[in-house]
Amino acid sequence: MAIDRVLSSDSRGDKEEQFNTALRPQSLGECIGQKNVKEKLSIAMQAAHQRSEPLEHILFYGPPGLGKTTLAHVIANEMGANIRVTSGPAITKQGDLMGLLSNINTGDVLFIDEIHRLSAPVEEFIYPAMEDFKVDFTVDSGMHAKTINFPLKRFTLIGATTRAGLLSAPLRGRFGILHHLEFYNVDELTDILKRSAGLLELKSADGTLEMVASRSRGTPRVANRLLKRVRDYAQVKGSGKLTTDIVENALKMEQIDHLGLDELDRSFLRTLIKVYDGGPAGIEAMAATLGEERDTLEDVVEPYLLQIGFVRRTKRGREITPAACKHLGLKLTGGKKNSGGVTLFEGHEE
């Protein structure tokens, strides 16, 4: 169920990545949002240019879909360097990484997505490459094994992760520049959609792109995905131009409400209200009741509900908030009542 979610901020494969690549900005000036990050990167790149040195190693962390991969490509483009792209799960052994490192030229960028998923042997192998630009590579095995000290050209490693807490301290400490990417506001997402609509030669009435932006959960990847959906709907059900009715009907068909919640989000909230009297409820119990994986609820559903204040995460479990009840038009049932204080439920446990 969650795999097919329109509002999931995870990438949905090569086809979507090709679509996003066509819309991807090529320079820092074309990037919208993340003002603080862009300013710091601009200074770092100018300084590196003036010293004729490669950039320091950079780590981007934050929720999926906020532009970590895009920024890596922009940096490579601005520095006039080639970029090699891989991911943590794709590098299973030291030889995989050695193949990438041996083909890198001075100043090139190696981008590793989901870098927290590197295996321990590969992670340890990359330390000297990051610090001293050399690696000790073992060839053969057993009594014929020998270690070759292989010098590397100075390169820039850009890592991206959605879970910075899972990075080991030694790896995190070897990055000179660390940036956290924030969710985008509606105005920034609207500007992104205007740029995307222009590239797609898609006409839109006033206010329609704002409607899409307000339901995109602060994530450019979701915004572009929704734009593609309403474009298809406008082409089949209308004249091809985005109008208020077309956008409203397209999003209603996807079961996305005005706050950007879909049916899985609402099911999560309704379960918490009706089955667990508003909580506290453990995540394992919620997963079992909904028939979903725990990881799906923690990584895909909860972050946005926490962000907009519809759910509270406490030591005893998840709790609903009055705002969520009001949005769904439901009231808490049973003997537990909202105290209006810091916690929702007071009194002794039954």
N, C-alpha and C positions, 0 to 999 in steps of 0.2 A: 504493500500500500504506500509506504513512505517513499519507496524507490521512485515511484512515478509522480511524485508531488511537483506541481508547477512551481511552488514557492520554495522548494529546496534550493539552498545556496551552493550545494555541491555541483561540480561539473557533471554533465550528462553524456559525456563521450566526445568522440572526435568531431561529429557533425556540429555539435553546439560550439566546440572550440574553434572550428573553422569560421562559424558565423561570428563569434566574438572577436576572432583575430581580424576579420574584415572591418570591425568597428573600433579596433584598438587604436588609441592615440600613439603617434610616433615620437612626440617630443614632450618634454616636461610642461611646456606652455600650453599644450593641448589637453593636458590632464585636468580634470575637474575634481574639486574637493581635496581633502587631505592637505590643507594649506601648510600646516606646520611641517609635515614630513617633506613636502616638495621644497620648501625653503631650505631645510637642512641639507637635503640631497643636492640642491643647486650649488650651495656653498662648497660642499665636499667635492663635487665634480669640477668646479672652477679651480679650486685649490690643487686638485690632482693634475688638471690640465697645465696649470702654471708651473708645476714641479716636474712635468713630463713623467708622471708616475701613474701606475694603475690605482684604482680606488681601493680603499680598505675593504675587507670582507664585510658584507651586509646581511643582517637577518631581519626579515619582515615577519611579524606574527600578528595574528588576529583571526576573526571568523572567516569562513570561506566566502569567496565571491566579491571581496572588497578591492581587488586590484593588485595583489602581490605579484602575480605573473606579469601583468601589464607593466608595472613599474620596473621589473627586471629587464624587460625588452626595451623600455624607454631609456634606461640607464645605458644599456649596451649601444643603443642607437646614438645617444648623446655623446658617448665616449668614442664613437667611431670604431667599436670593437665587434667581433663576432660573438654570438652567444650559443652555448650548447646547453640543451635542456634535458633534464632527466628527473627522476623522482626517487625518494628513499626506498620504496619497495622494489624498484627496478634494479637497484644495485645490490645484488645478493652476495657477491664475493669481491675480494680485493682486486681480482683481475678485471672485473667490470669497470671499476673506478680507474684502474691503471690505463685502460684503453682510452678513457676520456681525457685523463690528465696528460698523457703522452702526446696528444694531438692538439693541445692548447698552445696558442702563441702568446707573446707578451701583450698584456693588457686585455686579453679575452675574458669573457664572463662565463663561468660555469654556474648554471642555475639548477638547484636541487629543490624540488617541491616536496612537501611533507618530509622534511629533513629529519624530523623526530623519529621516523620509522627506519632509519639506517640501522643495520645490525651492529653489534658491539665490535666485531673484528674490523668491519669497514670503517666505523667511526674512529677507531684507534689508528687505522692506516692513514686517515685524512689529516690527523693532527700535524705531523711534520710537513705535510704538503701546504697547509695553511700558514704555519709559522715560519718555516725555513725554506719553503719551495723546493723540497726534495722528498723522496720516499725511499724506503728500504723494501725492495720487492724480492720475495723468495721464489726461486725457480726450482723445479724438480721437488722431490720429497725424499724422506728417509736419509740414508747415508750419502746420497748424491745431492742433497739439498745445498743450495748456496744462495747467499743474499747479495743482491746488486743494489748499490746506492745510485739512484736515478735522479739527476738534477732536473728540475722543472723550470719553465719560464714563469715570470711573475704574472699571476692572473688574479682575478677577483671572483671569489665565491659568494654567490647570493643564495641564501637559504630562505625558504618560506615554510611556515608551520601554522597550523590551526591550534596546536596545543604546545605552547611554549613551556608549560610546566613539565612536559615529558622529555624535554631536552636535558641531557646531562650537563652538569656544571662545567666540566672541562671543554665541551664543545661550545657551549654558549659563551664562555670566556674568551674564545678565540676570534669572535666577531668584534670588529672595531666599531661598527655602527649598528645599533639596534633600533628599530622603529615599530611601534604598534599602530596598526591601521584601525581607525574608528568607523562606526556606521555613518552613512551619509544622511543629511537632512533632505527634506522634500525639494527644496529649491535646487540643491546640487544634483539630485536625481533627475529633476525636470530639465536642467541644462544638459545632462548626459543624454537624456531621451531626445532632446531637440537636435543634438549633434547626430545621434543615431538615425533619427527620422530623416535628417537631411541627406545622410549617406545612402539611405535606403530609398530616397526620393518619395517619401511617404508624406502626404498632405494631412494636416490635422487642424481641427477647429480649436479656437481659444479654450483653454481650460482642460482639454482632453488629456494632454500629456501630464498635467498636474494630477489628474485622477489616477493615471497609471502609477506615477511616482509615489503617491500617498499609500499605495497598496504593495509597494515593493520591499517592505521590511528593511529599509535603509541599505539595500544591497544592489549595486549596479548590475550584477549578473542576473538577478531576479527581474530587475527593471527591463533589461533588454529581452529577456525571455517572455515577459508579459507583453512587451511591444510587438514581438513576433506573433504572439497569439491573437492580439487584437487586430493586427494587420491582416492576418488570414481571415478573420471573421469579417472584417470590413470589405475584403475582396469578394467573399462569397455572398454575404448577406446585404451588402450595401454597394456604394459606388467606388469603394477603394479608399475613400477619405475617412479619417477618424472623426466621428461626431460623438456628442455626449451619449446619445442612445446606443450607438454601436459599441462604445467602450463599456458602458454600463451592462449591456446584455452579454457581451463577451466575457466579462469578469464574473457575471452571475452564472453563466454556463460553467465556468471553472470553479464555482462555489467559493469565490473569494469575496469577503465582505469589505466594508469601507476602511477597516483597520488593517487589512492584509492578513486576516485569519482564514485558513481553509478548514475543511471538514475534520481533518485530523486534529488540528488545534482545538476546535470546538468540542470534539469528542473527548479530548483530554480534560477540558474544563468541566464538561457535563458530568463525566465520570467522577471527578473530584467532588463535585457538588452533590450529585444524586446518590452515588454509591458510598462515598466516604464522608458525607455530611460536611463537606468543605475542608476536610483534613484535620490533623496531619495524616498523610498517607505515604508509605514507603514507595520508592520508585519501582521496586520489584513487584509489589502488589499492583501498582498502576499498570505496569507492563503486562502482567498476567491477565488483568481484567480487560485491557484493550486488545490483547493478542498481538502486541508489538514487542520488538526487542528493546531491552533496557537502553542500549547505546543509541537507538533511534530516538527515544524520548529525550535522553540527556543531550544529545548532540544536535538534533534537528528541530524538536518541538519546544523544549524548555527555554533555550536562550532568548527567543523573541518574546515569549510570554513573561519571562523575568524582566526583560528590558522595558516592556510597556506597563509593568506593574500589575499584571493579572494573576501572578503566582508568586508565592514566597517560599524560599527554600530554607527550612529550619533543621535543627539537629534531629527532631522527631519525624521529619518528613515534609512533604509538600502541602502548602495551605493555599486556599483560594483567597482572593481579596474582594472587597465589595465592588470594585470597578468591574471585575470579571462577571459577577452576578448581574450587575446592571446591564452590561453589554449583551448578555444572553437572555435577559428578562426572566431570570430564575431566582428563587429565594432558597435559602438554606432550610433544610428540613431536619427533624430530629430534635434531640434535647440540647444540642450545642448551639450557642449563639455568638455572634460577633461582639466582642467586648468593646470595640472601637479603640483599643489601646495598641501597644506594640505587637501583641500576639492576638490571634483571632479567638482562641478558646481558653477559657478559664475554668477553674473548678477541678474536681478529682476525676481521674480516668475511670470509666465504667468498666 
